[in-house]
Amino acid sequence: MSWLKKLFPFNAEQTVNIASEFGPLVALFVVNAITGDVEAGTWALLISTGIAMLAMYVVLKRLPVFPLIASAITVVFSILTLVTHDPMWVMIKVTLFNAAFAIFLFAGLMMKKNFFKYIMEGTFHYTQKGWDQFTWSFAWFFVATAVANEVVRLVFAQTPAPGMPAPVYNILGMQMDGVNVWIMFKVAIIMPASGLYVFLLTRMMQKHRLPDPKQQDTRKDAVATGVSGVPVAHKKPAADGSAAG
């Protein structure tokens, strides 16, 4: 199965996180394409976000910080779209969230507080230089996606004036309005680009990888057992805090 690991180097937690991030967008695209109704697509986005949060809890037995924040913001802006009947809120959410998170990551690096190391060091083990490069690279990726999202929103998906029809664009032989152009951009460009970026970044981080401390302890115990012939017994601290005899 080594070939599968090379093609898809993500564990269960990473897979759930990726699916939780992009699954609701796929639901938005499919429902909006079938019905032609932005609000129906927003309902699909809202419901699938709830399902994604439930899946995270069931699979991981907890709610990871980053997907939870992203999902909560998605819910808020989806509700704003449904209340105001303006899809601008769902679209601008991406710009605001990505820009704000990039600033947050840059600020953390300046203050020597690495966000990704804090939330992921229990699963991944990298050098400090590796964590800093990972965070710096991701921060710039968020900047790039925020700028790209806003450019597409302003060029194609501006809300038309009251009483005016939404402009229709010919994209690769398909007639679609600005909202569908934005959705297509997210699904057909940003989604695969993000997956490829995470894949390449994961490969790059291998040179900064450190041994898993738990595996090291297990290996040391196995060596000690092999030499002495006696299984290693780890002493547990006594109730008063002193070492047990």
C-alpha positions as CSV (number, residue, x, y, z in Angstrom):
1,M,0.0,0.0,0.0
2,S,3.1,2.3,-0.1
3,W,2.0,3.5,-3.6
4,L,-1.3,4.6,-2.2
5,K,0.4,6.5,0.6
6,K,2.5,8.3,-1.9
7,L,-0.5,9.3,-3.9
8,F,-2.6,10.2,-0.9
9,P,-0.3,11.1,2.0
10,F,-3.1,12.2,4.4
11,N,-4.2,10.4,7.5
12,A,-7.8,10.0,8.7
13,E,-7.7,13.4,10.5
14,Q,-6.3,15.2,7.6
15,T,-8.8,13.6,5.2
16,V,-11.7,14.6,7.3
17,N,-10.4,18.1,7.6
18,I,-10.0,18.4,3.8
19,A,-13.5,16.8,3.1
20,S,-15.0,19.2,5.7
21,E,-13.5,22.2,4.0
22,F,-14.4,21.4,0.4
23,G,-17.5,19.1,0.8
24,P,-19.9,22.0,1.5
25,L,-18.5,23.9,-1.6
26,V,-19.2,20.9,-3.8
27,A,-22.8,20.7,-2.4
28,L,-23.2,24.4,-3.1
29,F,-22.0,23.9,-6.7
30,V,-24.1,20.9,-7.4
31,V,-27.4,22.2,-6.0
32,N,-26.9,25.6,-7.5
33,A,-26.2,24.1,-10.9
34,I,-29.3,21.8,-10.7
35,T,-31.8,24.3,-9.4
36,G,-30.3,27.6,-10.6
37,D,-31.3,29.0,-7.2
38,V,-28.6,30.6,-5.1
39,E,-30.6,30.3,-1.9
40,A,-31.1,26.6,-2.5
41,G,-27.4,26.3,-3.0
42,T,-26.8,28.2,0.2
43,W,-29.1,25.9,2.1
44,A,-27.0,23.0,0.8
45,L,-23.9,24.7,1.9
46,L,-25.4,25.3,5.4
47,I,-26.7,21.7,5.8
48,S,-23.5,20.1,4.5
49,T,-21.4,22.3,6.8
50,G,-23.4,20.9,9.7
51,I,-22.9,17.3,8.5
52,A,-19.2,18.0,8.1
53,M,-18.9,19.3,11.7
54,L,-20.8,16.1,12.9
55,A,-18.5,13.9,10.9
56,M,-15.4,15.6,12.4
57,Y,-16.8,14.9,15.9
58,V,-17.7,11.3,15.1
59,V,-14.5,10.3,13.4
60,L,-12.0,12.4,15.4
61,K,-13.9,12.4,18.7
62,R,-13.4,16.1,18.9
63,L,-13.8,19.3,16.8
64,P,-10.4,20.4,15.3
65,V,-9.8,24.1,15.8
66,F,-9.3,25.4,12.2
67,P,-12.2,23.5,10.5
68,L,-14.5,24.4,13.4
69,I,-13.7,28.1,13.0
70,A,-14.1,27.9,9.2
71,S,-17.4,26.0,9.6
72,A,-18.8,28.5,12.2
73,I,-18.0,31.5,9.9
74,T,-19.5,29.6,6.9
75,V,-22.7,29.2,8.9
76,V,-22.9,32.8,9.9
77,F,-22.3,34.2,6.4
78,S,-24.7,31.6,4.9
79,I,-27.4,32.8,7.2
80,L,-26.7,36.4,6.2
81,T,-27.1,35.4,2.5
82,L,-30.5,33.7,3.3
83,V,-31.7,36.6,5.3
84,T,-30.7,39.4,2.9
85,H,-31.2,37.2,-0.3
86,D,-27.7,38.5,-1.4
87,P,-25.1,35.8,-2.3
88,M,-22.4,38.4,-1.8
89,W,-22.1,37.4,1.9
90,V,-21.1,33.8,1.0
91,M,-18.6,35.0,-1.6
92,I,-17.0,37.7,0.5
93,K,-16.7,35.4,3.5
94,V,-13.8,33.6,1.7
95,T,-11.9,36.9,1.2
96,L,-12.4,38.1,4.8
97,F,-11.6,34.8,6.4
98,N,-8.5,34.1,4.3
99,A,-7.1,37.6,4.7
100,A,-7.8,37.6,8.5
101,F,-6.2,34.2,9.0
102,A,-3.2,35.2,7.0
103,I,-2.7,38.2,9.2
104,F,-3.2,36.0,12.2
105,L,-0.5,33.6,11.1
106,F,2.0,36.4,10.2
107,A,1.4,38.0,13.6
108,G,1.9,34.7,15.3
109,L,5.3,34.2,13.6
110,M,6.4,37.7,14.5
111,M,5.5,37.0,18.2
112,K,7.2,33.5,18.0
113,K,3.8,31.8,18.5
114,N,3.3,29.2,15.8
115,F,-0.4,28.4,15.4
116,F,0.0,25.3,13.4
117,K,2.7,23.9,15.7
118,Y,0.3,24.5,18.6
119,I,-2.6,22.6,17.2
120,M,-0.8,19.9,15.2
121,E,2.4,19.0,17.1
122,G,0.6,16.1,18.8
123,T,0.1,14.5,15.3
124,F,3.1,15.8,13.3
125,H,6.7,16.2,14.5
126,Y,8.8,18.8,12.7
127,T,11.8,21.0,13.6
128,Q,11.0,24.6,14.6
129,K,12.4,25.8,11.2
130,G,10.0,23.4,9.5
131,W,7.0,24.6,11.4
132,D,7.9,28.2,10.7
133,Q,8.3,27.5,7.0
134,F,5.1,25.6,6.9
135,T,3.2,28.5,8.6
136,W,4.9,31.2,6.5
137,S,4.0,29.4,3.3
138,F,0.4,28.8,4.3
139,A,0.0,32.4,5.3
140,W,1.0,33.6,1.8
141,F,-1.3,30.9,0.3
142,F,-4.2,32.4,2.2
143,V,-3.2,35.9,0.9
144,A,-3.1,34.6,-2.7
145,T,-6.5,32.9,-2.4
146,A,-8.1,36.0,-0.7
147,V,-6.9,38.2,-3.5
148,A,-8.0,35.8,-6.2
149,N,-11.4,35.3,-4.7
150,E,-12.0,39.1,-4.4
151,V,-10.9,39.6,-8.0
152,V,-13.3,37.0,-9.3
153,R,-16.1,38.4,-7.1
154,L,-15.6,42.0,-8.2
155,V,-15.2,41.2,-11.9
156,F,-17.9,38.6,-12.4
157,A,-20.2,38.3,-9.3
158,Q,-21.2,41.9,-8.5
159,T,-24.8,42.1,-7.3
160,P,-26.8,43.8,-10.1
161,A,-28.8,46.9,-9.4
162,P,-32.4,46.4,-8.4
163,G,-34.6,45.5,-11.4
164,M,-31.6,44.8,-13.6
165,P,-30.8,41.2,-14.8
166,A,-27.6,39.6,-13.7
167,P,-25.0,39.6,-16.5
168,V,-24.4,36.2,-18.2
169,Y,-20.9,35.1,-19.2
170,N,-19.7,32.6,-21.7
171,I,-17.1,30.4,-19.9
172,L,-15.7,27.5,-21.9
173,G,-18.9,27.4,-24.0
174,M,-21.2,27.5,-21.0
175,Q,-23.6,30.3,-20.2
176,M,-23.5,31.2,-16.5
177,D,-24.1,34.2,-14.3
178,G,-21.6,35.7,-12.0
179,V,-22.4,33.5,-9.0
180,N,-21.9,30.4,-11.0
181,V,-18.6,31.7,-12.3
182,W,-17.5,32.2,-8.8
183,I,-18.6,28.7,-7.8
184,M,-16.9,27.2,-10.8
185,F,-13.7,29.1,-9.9
186,K,-13.8,27.8,-6.3
187,V,-14.6,24.2,-7.3
188,A,-12.6,23.8,-10.6
189,I,-9.5,26.0,-9.7
190,I,-9.2,26.7,-6.0
191,M,-10.2,23.3,-4.8
192,P,-7.6,21.3,-6.9
193,A,-5.0,24.0,-6.4
194,S,-5.4,23.7,-2.6
195,G,-5.2,20.0,-2.7
196,L,-2.1,20.1,-4.9
197,Y,-0.6,22.8,-2.6
198,V,-1.1,20.8,0.6
199,F,0.3,17.6,-1.1
200,L,3.4,19.4,-2.3
201,L,3.8,21.2,1.1
202,T,3.4,17.8,2.9
203,R,6.2,16.3,0.7
204,M,8.4,19.3,1.3
205,M,8.0,19.0,5.1
206,Q,9.5,15.5,5.2
207,K,13.0,17.0,5.3
208,H,12.1,18.7,8.6
209,R,10.5,15.6,10.1
210,L,11.5,14.4,13.6
211,P,11.0,10.9,15.0
212,D,7.8,10.3,16.9
213,P,8.7,10.4,20.6
214,K,6.3,7.6,21.4
215,Q,7.8,5.4,18.7
216,Q,11.3,6.2,20.0
217,D,10.3,5.2,23.6
218,T,8.8,1.9,22.2
219,R,11.9,1.2,20.3
220,K,14.2,1.8,23.3
221,D,12.0,-0.5,25.4
222,A,12.2,-3.2,22.8
223,V,16.0,-2.9,22.6
224,A,16.3,-3.0,26.4
225,T,14.0,-6.0,26.6
226,G,16.1,-7.8,23.9
227,V,19.3,-7.2,25.8
228,S,18.2,-8.0,29.3
229,G,15.5,-10.5,28.5
230,V,13.2,-8.8,30.9
231,P,10.3,-6.6,29.8
232,V,10.7,-3.0,30.7
233,A,8.2,-1.9,33.3
234,H,7.5,1.9,33.5
235,K,7.1,3.1,37.1
236,K,4.0,5.0,37.9
237,P,4.2,8.0,40.3
238,A,2.9,7.3,43.8
239,A,-0.2,9.0,45.1
240,D,1.9,11.5,47.1
241,G,3.8,12.5,43.9
242,S,7.0,10.6,44.8
243,A,8.4,7.8,42.6
244,A,6.9,4.4,43.4
245,G,9.4,1.8,44.7
